[in-house]
Amino acid sequence: MSRFALAAGLVLLLSVSLVLSAPARLLGALLPPEQVLLQGLEGTVWRGSASRALVRAPAGYLHLGTVHWSLHPLSLLLLAPRVDIESSWGSQTMVGELVWRGSGDVDLRRFEANVSADLLRQFAPVSLAGTLSLQLQELLLRDGLPARGAGRLVWQNGAWPTAQGVLPLGTYALEFRKEPEEALTGKVVTLSGPVEASGVVELRERDYLVDILLSGRGLQEPQLQQALGLIARPVDQGYRIKLEGELQAPPGG
């Protein structure tokens, strides 16, 4: 009996050792290739890195650059893998905790990201300059939409590229909050700059509303007035941008 117990213990120890040392390249077979592409994998499934990572976005693949991760083994028992992740691609950086609960269901905690504002061209027909900085204490996504959470999005050194050059606008912040069974609401404020912006943003299910008032001396620039004429209407204080619509559902949703 003692020999059997010893043999069983050795088999269990060997199994655990093999699982803990599973090479990172196995992720290539576990992750859906149509959603995530990883290259240059090193380390293990539990703690490793990829020299190049791409994630599918509505308008194509989003480049994350070099990615390092640490997977919490016990989270697998709850069928909700929890990963500490960090990525960098030039000035673009992301760091935080991610819990994957299924297709379109993701929890983000202590998450921070810095990306070029030009990245918005992958999601909307607009070209902007500057840096977008996102800070999230927590944000729960269900079916790809916010279910609960709060955060802050800052557009730093915002500018509008034109054929004649880049027009500086300013630095702006969006403070937003989402409570269960309520719409996501956000307030736009100006931190600095020649163009002042104030207003609200709302997302209820897939229906969105953007209502922003622009004012300030920066609006005297003729090129900016011409550009705003395509998306805004003149008012006594300056220009008002009001957009309403419905977000497109993800492919297969």
Stockholm file with secondary structure:
# STOCKHOLM 1.0

chainA/1-253         MSRFALAAGLVLLLSVSLVLSAPARLLGALLPPEQVLLQGLEGTVWRGSASRALVRAPAGYLHLGTVHWSLHPLSLLLLAPRVDIESSWGSQTMVGELVWRGSGDVDLRRFEANVSADLLRQFAPVSLAGTLSLQLQELLLRDGLPARGAGRLVWQNGAWPTAQGVLPLGTYALEFRKEPEEALTGKVVTLSGPVEASGVVELRERDYLVDILLSGRGLQEPQLQQALGLIARPVDQGYRIKLEGELQAPPGG
#=GR chainA/1-253 SS CHHHHHHHHHHHHHHHHHHHTCBGGGHHHHSCTTTEEEEEEEEBSSEEEEEEEEEEETTEEEEEEEEEEEEEGGGGGGTCCEEEEEEEETTEEEEEEEEEEETTEEEEEEEEEEEEGGGGGGTSSCCCEEEEEEEEEEEEEETTEEEEEEEEEEEEEEEEEETTEEEEEEEEEEEEEECTTSCEEEEEEEEESSSEEEEEEEEETTEEEEEEEEESGGGGCHHHHHHHTTTCEEETTEEEEEEEEECCCCTTC
#=GC SS_cons         CHHHHHHHHHHHHHHHHHHHTCBGGGHHHHSCTTTEEEEEEEEBSSEEEEEEEEEEETTEEEEEEEEEEEEEGGGGGGTCCEEEEEEEETTEEEEEEEEEEETTEEEEEEEEEEEEGGGGGGTSSCCCEEEEEEEEEEEEEETTEEEEEEEEEEEEEEEEEETTEEEEEEEEEEEEEECTTSCEEEEEEEEESSSEEEEEEEEETTEEEEEEEEESGGGGCHHHHHHHTTTCEEETTEEEEEEEEECCCCTTC
//
